[in-house]
């Protein structure tokens, strides 16, 4: 069954949010840890762009940061606020997270408001990444940093690609229009060019490589949900019979990857770090 994929609209991200998970999978934990590596011990003002289920924002808040999170989805923000309220009630965090509906191409914050801007699974959903990066550079302080998570090459990301290729065979609409940036396009050379054009300097890359053991098809799609929201929406919105066919197809496609009865799928990603070039020397 085909599903609507209209990437740059609030309705699309509301649809994605309706199927979002809130439990921290091993994949989500690994991504959060890699962003924390890039920040270190912070007590600062952080802006998380594309806040999603607020897991990263909560992690920063638990570390002692003051955090604001923005997202285009009203549905997603309502769910994220409920998660933050629960974290406050249970003592996971001691202060709230500000959660606001906002377009990253026109951010309603004053210049130099934040020490850190983070983006996880986000940069490729912008209609104009350079424009968004320039706007986010504006709200960074002169010695601040942007941290951007991107995937490495598809051949090194079987955790994503086995599911994506299976879904593409079953959901015809799960193909990005020509004007939409693919999530694997943001390689170091491309990131360097875009960040430089957007007014950043001191560009650095950290690379991460991890295998994840997958117990079953159901376990796989739960991990996949934490990595590819639009594709998971395409899967989860299928009738039960179609989901069963997709699972059977995915099992057949991954059979050759099993060893000793176990399936381990690989995920490689990078964290790009850069500073805004505001004509002041970095500390």
C-alpha positions as semicolon CSV with decimal commas, in nm:
position;residue;x (nm);y (nm);z (nm)
1;X;0,000;0,000;0,000
2;X;0,136;0,339;-0,100
3;X;0,169;0,614;0,160
4;X;0,201;0,994;0,122
5;X;0,561;1,115;0,132
6;X;0,562;1,495;0,129
7;X;0,896;1,566;0,290
8;X;0,891;1,940;0,357
9;X;0,549;1,975;0,521
10;X;0,432;1,977;0,879
11;X;0,175;1,711;0,790
12;X;0,446;1,470;0,681
13;X;0,637;1,504;1,008
14;X;0,312;1,477;1,204
15;X;0,256;1,146;1,022
16;X;0,607;1,031;1,111
17;X;0,560;1,138;1,474
18;X;0,245;0,927;1,503
19;X;0,463;0,614;1,473
20;X;0,764;0,738;1,670
21;X;0,908;0,529;1,952
22;X;1,017;0,664;2,289
23;X;1,218;0,375;2,425
24;X;1,593;0,420;2,378
25;X;1,717;0,151;2,140
26;X;2,081;0,046;2,130
27;X;2,116;0,239;1,803
28;X;1,968;0,558;1,949
29;X;2,191;0,528;2,255
30;X;2,497;0,497;2,032
31;X;2,407;0,812;1,837
32;X;2,345;1,009;2,157
33;X;2,677;0,895;2,303
34;X;2,862;1,004;1,989
35;X;2,718;1,356;2,012
36;X;2,806;1,372;2,381
37;X;3,164;1,278;2,283
38;X;3,178;1,591;2,070
39;X;3,064;1,819;2,351
40;X;3,233;1,672;2,656
41;X;3,138;1,798;2,999
42;X;2,911;2,096;2,940
43;X;2,705;2,336;3,143
44;X;2,584;2,545;2,855
45;X;2,299;2,661;2,636
46;X;2,215;2,396;2,376
47;X;1,975;2,409;2,081
48;X;1,868;2,070;1,945
49;X;1,728;2,104;1,593
50;X;1,475;1,841;1,488
51;X;1,422;1,743;1,849
52;X;1,203;1,441;1,766
53;X;1,124;1,240;2,079
54;X;1,351;1,470;2,286
55;X;1,585;1,185;2,386
56;X;1,897;1,386;2,298
57;X;1,759;1,701;2,463
58;X;1,683;1,506;2,781
59;X;2,035;1,358;2,781
60;X;2,190;1,705;2,758
61;X;1,960;1,836;3,030
62;X;2,058;1,547;3,256
63;X;2,421;1,650;3,193
64;X;2,342;1,996;3,332
65;X;2,286;2,193;3,011
66;X;2,004;2,440;2,948
67;X;1,832;2,299;2,640
68;X;1,585;2,422;2,380
69;X;1,451;2,187;2,115
70;X;1,277;2,285;1,792
71;X;1,077;2,080;1,544
72;X;0,831;2,133;1,261
73;X;0,580;1,875;1,390
74;X;0,310;1,985;1,633
75;X;0,217;1,622;1,698
76;X;0,578;1,533;1,770
77;X;0,626;1,828;2,005
78;X;0,313;1,740;2,203
79;X;0,443;1,386;2,254
80;X;0,793;1,514;2,337
81;X;0,649;1,750;2,600
82;X;0,476;1,455;2,763
83;X;0,806;1,264;2,769
84;X;0,990;1,561;2,921
85;X;0,717;1,600;3,186
86;X;0,758;1,233;3,276
87;X;1,137;1,275;3,302
88;X;1,086;1,572;3,534
89;X;0,835;1,380;3,748
90;X;1,064;1,078;3,783
91;X;1,378;1,280;3,855
92;X;1,563;1,194;3,533
93;X;1,609;1,567;3,479
94;X;1,588;1,853;3,727
95;X;1,492;2,133;3,487
96;X;1,257;2,145;3,186
97;X;1,343;2,143;2,818
98;X;1,200;2,429;2,612
99;X;1,021;2,272;2,315
100;X;0,910;2,501;2,034
101;X;0,763;2,466;1,687
102;X;1,006;2,635;1,453
103;X;1,149;2,614;1,101
104;X;1,528;2,581;1,100
105;X;1,544;2,819;0,804
106;X;1,400;3,102;1,019
107;X;1,488;3,051;1,383
108;X;1,315;3,285;1,630
109;X;1,612;3,327;1,864
110;X;1,838;3,627;1,907
111;X;2,190;3,633;1,769
112;X;2,450;3,451;1,980
113;X;2,196;3,272;2,203
114;X;2,359;2,926;2,221
115;X;2,690;2,759;2,289
116;X;2,605;2,441;2,099
117;X;2,363;2,352;1,819
118;X;2,302;1,981;1,755
119;X;2,140;1,793;1,469
120;X;2,087;1,418;1,466
121;X;1,914;1,262;1,162
122;X;1,819;1,615;1,058
123;X;2,048;1,790;0,806
124;X;1,904;1,604;0,505
125;X;1,543;1,704;0,576
126;X;1,608;2,075;0,514
127;X;1,493;2,216;0,176
128;X;1,804;2,438;0,174
129;X;2,075;2,303;0,409
130;X;2,313;2,596;0,355
131;X;2,044;2,850;0,441
132;X;1,954;2,655;0,756
133;X;2,319;2,623;0,859
134;X;2,373;2,996;0,814
135;X;2,068;3,069;1,030
136;X;2,190;2,830;1,299
137;X;2,534;2,989;1,284
138;X;2,367;3,323;1,357
139;X;2,228;3,199;1,689
140;X;2,561;3,046;1,796
141;X;2,799;3,244;2,013
142;X;3,138;3,327;1,856
143;X;3,311;3,040;2,039
144;X;3,015;2,803;1,994
145;X;2,993;2,486;1,787
146;X;2,749;2,306;1,565
147;X;2,748;1,925;1,585
148;X;2,586;1,740;1,294
149;X;2,532;1,364;1,266
150;X;2,543;1,211;0,916
151;X;2,558;0,855;0,783
152;X;2,863;0,711;0,613
153;X;2,831;0,528;0,280
154;X;2,531;0,295;0,221
155;X;2,757;-0,010;0,182
156;X;2,872;0,036;0,543
157;X;2,521;0,084;0,685
158;X;2,346;-0,252;0,651
159;X;2,142;-0,164;0,962
160;X;1,961;0,096;0,751
161;X;1,996;-0,033;0,398
162;X;1,852;-0,384;0,441
163;X;1,524;-0,234;0,559
164;X;1,528;0,058;0,316
165;X;1,579;-0,167;0,013
166;X;1,309;-0,407;0,130
167;X;1,062;-0,123;0,180
168;X;1,143;0,031;-0,159
169;X;1,030;-0,293;-0,322
170;X;0,692;-0,281;-0,145
171;X;0,607;0,091;-0,113
172;X;0,640;0,269;-0,450
173;X;0,607;0,618;-0,299
174;X;0,913;0,567;-0,078
175;X;1,138;0,740;-0,326
176;X;1,262;1,090;-0,266
177;X;1,186;1,356;-0,529
178;X;1,483;1,493;-0,722
179;X;1,489;1,815;-0,516
180;X;1,519;1,628;-0,184
181;X;1,865;1,555;-0,045
182;X;1,934;1,189;0,023
183;X;2,050;1,099;0,372
184;X;2,375;0,949;0,238
185;X;2,477;1,255;0,034
186;X;2,638;1,441;0,325
187;X;2,993;1,311;0,293
188;X;3,289;1,510;0,438
189;X;3,362;1,703;0,117
190;X;2,997;1,804;0,084
191;X;2,971;1,898;0,451
192;X;3,290;2,104;0,431
193;X;3,163;2,293;0,127
194;X;2,821;2,364;0,278
195;X;2,954;2,469;0,617
196;X;3,213;2,697;0,458
197;X;2,946;2,857;0,238
198;X;2,725;2,901;0,546
199;X;3,000;3,085;0,734
200;X;3,165;2,816;0,949
201;X;3,530;2,729;1,009
202;X;3,740;2,482;1,208
203;X;3,551;2,190;1,052
204;X;3,632;1,850;1,201
205;X;3,496;1,496;1,165
206;X;3,463;1,209;1,411
207;X;3,383;0,867;1,264
208;X;3,191;0,587;1,439
209;X;3,150;0,222;1,344
210;X;2,937;-0,025;1,538
211;X;2,767;-0,362;1,481
212;X;2,427;-0,434;1,634
213;X;2,287;-0,780;1,697
214;X;1,933;-0,828;1,567
215;X;1,716;-1,097;1,730
216;X;1,416;-1,102;1,495
217;X;1,231;-0,909;1,227
218;X;1,027;-0,732;1,496
219;X;1,346;-0,634;1,677
220;X;1,494;-0,508;1,351
221;X;1,203;-0,275;1,276
222;X;1,218;-0,135;1,630
223;X;1,586;-0,050;1,575
224;X;1,509;0,083;1,228
225;X;1,239;0,310;1,371
226;X;1,504;0,493;1,575
227;X;1,715;0,554;1,262
228;X;1,482;0,629;0,971
229;X;1,154;0,792;1,070
230;X;1,005;0,844;0,724
231;X;1,085;0,489;0,609
232;X;0,948;0,344;0,933
233;X;0,626;0,542;0,882
234;X;0,598;0,375;0,540
235;X;0,634;0,034;0,706
236;X;0,413;0,090;1,011
237;X;0,124;0,234;0,812
238;X;0,093;-0,087;0,605
239;X;-0,187;-0,340;0,675
240;X;-0,080;-0,636;0,889
241;X;-0,070;-0,874;0,592
242;X;0,162;-0,642;0,399
243;X;0,385;-0,597;0,704
244;X;0,415;-0,974;0,725
245;X;0,522;-0,988;0,359
246;X;0,778;-0,713;0,417
247;X;0,919;-0,900;0,718
248;X;0,944;-1,224;0,518
249;X;1,122;-1,040;0,238
250;X;1,361;-0,873;0,484
251;X;1,445;-1,212;0,643
252;X;1,523;-1,356;0,300
253;X;1,741;-1,056;0,209
254;X;1,943;-1,082;0,532
255;X;1,982;-1,462;0,544
256;X;2,329;-1,450;0,384
257;X;2,445;-1,207;0,656
258;X;2,378;-1,453;0,940
259;X;2,668;-1,630;1,106
260;X;2,626;-1,902;1,368
261;X;2,254;-1,830;1,375
262;X;2,315;-1,465;1,468
263;X;2,254;-1,155;1,262
264;X;2,474;-0,851;1,315
265;X;2,415;-0,541;1,109
266;X;2,658;-0,255;1,073
267;X;2,609;0,116;1,123
268;X;2,867;0,380;1,040
269;X;2,815;0,749;1,097
270;X;3,010;1,068;1,156
271;X;2,976;1,373;1,375
272;X;3,079;1,696;1,204
273;X;3,188;1,981;1,429
274;X;3,235;2,342;1,320
275;X;3,252;2,693;1,462
276;X;3,079;3,004;1,325
277;X;3,319;3,244;1,156
278;X;3,225;3,568;1,329
279;X;3,562;3,734;1,294
280;X;3,670;3,646;1,647
281;X;3,939;3,402;1,748
282;X;3,827;3,075;1,903
283;X;3,931;3,009;2,260
